[in-house]
Amino acid sequence: MEGTNSTYDEKFQRFSNIISTKTMQGFTVADRNDKALVAVLVKQGEKINHLLHFLISLISCGFWLFVWAYLALVKAKEQRVRISIDHGGNILEEKIKLQ
């Protein structure tokens, strides 16, 4: 973490690097403000093959239901993240909860 002596160019470079890293992780940029160094990134939820999980649950006598429930409740939801740089040059990343 850099101190308060960070210039705008250094902050912008760190900001661009974190955005690049997040896009390689599957996020897309929904909104980006280079002047304020704030961005909102979105990652679509994974598509769940419910028929396949139902069949596996039948074969495993219901044990697969826990995996199926986890996938359906956690992995299938869209994720939103706000990335920003504070005055000291620190990266702030916060998850945005969808209602």
Protein Blocks (a to p, Z undefined) as FASTA:
>chain_A
ZZfkbcfklmmmmmmmmmmmmmmnopacfbdcfklopacdddddddddfklmmmmmmmnn
ommmmmmmmmmmmmmpccdddddddfkopacddddddZZ
